[in-house]
Amino acid sequence: MAGNDKSRVILLTGAAGGLGTVMTLALLKAGHAVAAADRDNAALEKLSAASSSYGERFLPLTADVADIAQCDALTAKTIAHFGRIEGVINNAGIGPSSLRPDAEKHHPSIEELTPEIWDRFFAINLRPALVLMRAVLAPMRKQKWGRIINNTTSYRTMLRVLPYGATKSAFESLSAVWAAELAGSGITVNVLVPGGPTDTAFVADAAGWKREQMLRPQIMGQPASWLMSDAADSFTGRRITAAEWDITLDADEAAKRASRPIGWLELADQTAWWPKSQ
């Protein structure tokens, strides 16, 4: 594979959506290779056209990550094409607007959310990360280097919008546990979120928000690129809010100011008792 000696091979899911496109192009511009996975073939073709100047460093992969077999095959296809895999960005997901256009504004009720809807949200928003981690962990452990970046959501959404918020709360927890388990292995696990409603097709017009007031998807590019760099080797277990990334600062300082630990550490003080070994 052509590229500089700092070039990494990254598998990115939901690559042809608004945030995925921004991160894909930013990573390619930074010199990395990207296996871009998305179930929307038409959108993936547009991304392929936008990435044409990057040649062999871009690999489009049509796949529905809700299908376990298709999701599991992504790692093998990436390695078969590039010879290795060093990073995974779990960005694929569905939001409230996938239920009905105004669901962002009028949240789905308990009665509305059937078991089938719950299963679908978890199958797309959470399970693919589990499948991909199991597939990439062995090669990452062997090379003693790896990057996992998970797109969860803002805490406000986690606590107010079902079933989307519940899937992302679980994803936040999973990210914290993985980061702790893999500490010292050379494999980092971090969360990267925009920081609020973002102007992409993920949010339907019926949500009623003015698009000019929403966050710009472009804010995801620089944090994603930095997290894949060697400068981020010791940065793990952190949640970066892209909207707080100050482009006028040195990237290391910007990451420090725009991040906090994954999870809800403020709740730790409410634990009455916990075994010392834990």
C-alpha positions in Angstrom: 0.0 0.0 0.0 1.3 3.4 -0.9 1.6 6.1 1.7 3.9 7.5 4.3 5.4 5.5 7.2 2.7 6.9 9.6 -0.1 5.7 7.4 -2.7 3.6 9.2 -5.4 1.3 7.9 -8.8 2.2 9.3 -12.2 0.5 9.0 -15.0 3.1 9.3 -18.7 2.1 9.5 -21.5 4.4 8.4 -18.8 5.9 6.2 -21.1 7.4 3.6 -23.3 9.4 6.0 -22.7 13.0 7.0 -20.3 12.4 9.8 -18.8 9.3 8.1 -18.0 11.2 4.9 -16.2 14.0 6.9 -14.1 11.5 8.8 -13.3 9.4 5.8 -12.0 12.4 3.8 -10.1 13.8 6.8 -8.3 10.5 7.4 -7.5 10.1 3.7 -6.1 13.7 3.6 -4.0 12.9 6.7 -2.4 10.0 4.7 -4.3 7.1 6.1 -6.0 4.2 4.2 -9.8 3.8 4.8 -12.0 0.8 4.3 -15.3 2.7 4.1 -18.3 0.5 5.0 -21.9 1.5 4.4 -25.2 -0.2 3.5 -26.3 2.7 1.3 -24.7 1.8 -2.1 -25.7 5.1 -3.8 -24.2 7.2 -1.0 -21.1 5.0 -1.1 -20.7 5.6 -4.8 -20.7 9.4 -4.1 -18.1 9.0 -1.4 -16.0 6.9 -3.8 -16.2 9.7 -6.4 -15.1 12.3 -3.7 -12.2 10.0 -2.7 -11.1 9.1 -6.2 -7.8 11.1 -5.9 -6.7 8.9 -3.1 -6.5 5.8 -5.3 -5.7 2.6 -3.5 -5.9 4.1 -0.1 -9.7 4.1 -0.3 -11.7 0.9 -0.3 -15.6 1.1 -0.5 -17.4 -1.8 1.2 -21.1 -2.2 0.8 -22.4 -4.0 4.0 -25.3 -4.0 6.4 -23.7 -4.1 9.8 -26.9 -5.3 11.3 -26.2 -8.6 9.6 -23.6 -10.4 11.7 -22.0 -12.3 8.8 -21.7 -9.1 6.7 -20.3 -7.2 9.7 -17.8 -9.9 10.6 -16.6 -10.1 7.0 -15.5 -6.4 7.0 -12.3 -7.1 8.9 -11.3 -9.9 6.6 -12.0 -7.8 3.5 -10.0 -4.9 4.9 -7.0 -7.1 5.7 -7.2 -8.9 2.4 -7.0 -5.6 0.6 -4.5 -3.6 2.7 -2.6 -6.4 4.5 -3.4 -5.2 7.9 -5.9 -3.3 10.1 -5.0 -0.8 12.8 -8.1 1.3 13.5 -11.9 0.9 13.7 -14.3 3.8 13.9 -17.7 2.6 14.9 -19.9 5.3 13.4 -22.8 3.3 11.9 -26.2 3.9 13.6 -29.8 4.8 13.3 -31.6 7.6 15.3 -35.1 8.5 16.3 -35.8 9.9 12.8 -35.6 6.4 11.5 -38.9 5.6 13.4 -40.8 8.7 12.1 -39.6 12.1 10.9 -40.8 14.0 14.0 -39.4 11.6 16.6 -36.6 14.0 17.5 -39.2 16.5 18.6 -42.0 14.2 19.9 -40.1 11.3 21.5 -41.4 7.7 21.0 -43.5 6.5 23.9 -43.2 3.3 25.9 -46.2 1.9 24.0 -44.8 2.8 20.6 -41.5 1.0 21.2 -42.1 -2.7 20.4 -39.5 -5.4 21.1 -38.8 -5.6 17.4 -37.9 -1.9 17.4 -35.6 -2.3 20.4 -33.9 -5.3 18.8 -33.3 -3.3 15.5 -31.7 -0.4 17.4 -29.4 -2.6 19.4 -28.5 -4.6 16.3 -27.3 -1.5 14.4 -26.1 0.9 17.1 -24.3 -1.5 19.5 -23.8 -5.1 18.3 -21.6 -4.2 15.3 -19.0 -2.8 17.6 -18.9 -6.0 19.6 -18.6 -8.1 16.4 -15.8 -5.9 15.0 -13.8 -5.8 18.3 -13.8 -9.6 18.5 -12.5 -9.7 14.9 -9.8 -7.0 15.1 -8.5 -7.7 18.6 -6.1 -10.5 17.7 -4.3 -8.6 14.9 -4.1 -5.5 17.0 -2.7 -7.4 20.0 -0.1 -9.0 17.7 1.1 -5.6 16.4 0.7 -4.0 19.8 -1.0 -1.0 18.3 -4.7 -0.3 17.6 -7.3 2.4 17.7 -11.0 2.0 18.6 -13.1 5.2 18.2 -16.8 4.9 19.2 -19.5 7.5 18.3 -22.0 7.4 21.2 -24.1 10.6 21.8 -24.6 13.5 24.1 -25.7 12.7 27.7 -28.9 14.7 27.3 -29.9 12.4 24.5 -29.0 9.3 26.4 -31.3 10.2 29.2 -34.3 11.5 27.2 -34.7 9.7 24.0 -35.6 6.0 23.7 -34.5 3.6 22.2 -31.6 5.5 20.7 -30.4 6.9 24.0 -30.4 3.5 25.7 -28.3 2.0 22.9 -25.8 4.8 23.2 -25.7 4.7 27.0 -24.7 1.0 26.6 -22.1 2.0 24.0 -20.6 4.5 26.5 -20.4 1.8 29.2 -18.9 -0.7 26.7 -16.2 1.9 25.7 -15.2 2.6 29.3 -14.8 -1.2 30.0 -12.8 -1.8 26.9 -10.5 1.1 27.6 -9.8 -0.2 31.1 -9.3 -3.9 29.9 -6.9 -2.9 27.1 -4.9 -0.3 29.1 -1.2 -0.8 28.5 -1.7 -3.1 25.4 -1.1 -0.4 22.8 -4.7 -0.4 21.9 -6.7 2.7 22.8 -10.4 3.1 23.1 -12.0 6.5 23.0 -15.4 8.1 22.3 -15.8 10.9 19.8 -19.2 12.8 19.6 -20.2 16.0 17.8 -21.7 17.5 21.0 -25.3 18.0 19.9 -27.6 17.9 16.9 -25.6 18.1 13.7 -26.6 19.2 10.3 -26.8 15.8 8.5 -29.6 13.6 7.1 -29.5 11.7 10.4 -31.8 14.4 11.7 -35.0 14.8 9.7 -36.4 18.2 8.8 -39.5 17.4 10.9 -37.4 17.7 14.0 -38.1 21.4 13.7 -34.6 22.7 14.4 -33.0 25.3 12.3 -30.2 23.7 10.3 -28.1 26.8 10.4 -28.0 26.6 14.2 -26.9 22.9 14.2 -23.3 21.8 14.6 -21.3 21.4 11.4 -20.3 17.8 10.5 -16.8 19.0 9.6 -15.9 19.4 13.3 -15.4 15.6 13.4 -12.5 15.6 11.0 -9.6 16.9 13.0 -10.3 14.9 16.3 -10.7 11.7 14.3 -7.4 12.2 12.5 -5.5 13.1 15.7 -6.8 10.0 17.5 -5.3 7.9 14.7 -1.9 9.5 15.1 1.1 8.4 17.2 0.6 11.6 19.2 -2.5 9.9 20.7 -0.6 6.8 21.9 -1.3 7.4 25.6 -4.7 8.9 25.1 -7.4 6.3 26.1 -10.6 6.1 28.0 -11.5 9.6 27.0 -14.6 11.2 25.4 -13.9 14.0 23.0 -16.7 16.5 22.2 -15.8 17.7 18.7 -17.6 21.0 19.0 -15.2 21.9 21.8 -12.1 21.1 19.7 -10.2 24.4 19.3 -8.5 24.4 15.9 -6.3 27.4 16.9 -4.6 25.2 19.5 -1.9 22.5 19.2 -3.8 19.2 18.6 -2.6 17.7 21.9 -3.8 20.7 23.9 -7.1 20.8 21.9 -7.7 17.1 22.7 -7.0 17.7 26.4 -9.4 20.6 26.6 -12.2 19.0 24.5 -12.2 15.7 26.5 -13.2 14.1 29.8 -13.2 10.5 31.0 -15.7 8.2 29.4 -18.8 7.5 31.4 -20.3 9.1 34.5 -17.6 9.4 37.1 -19.6 11.8 39.2 -21.9 8.9 40.1 -19.0 7.0 41.7 -19.4 9.1 44.9 -22.8 7.6 45.4 -21.5 4.0 45.7 -22.0 2.8 49.3 -19.6 -0.1 49.1 -17.4 -1.8 46.5 -14.8 -4.6 46.8 -11.3 -3.4 46.9 -10.2 -5.8 44.1 -12.7 -4.0 41.8 
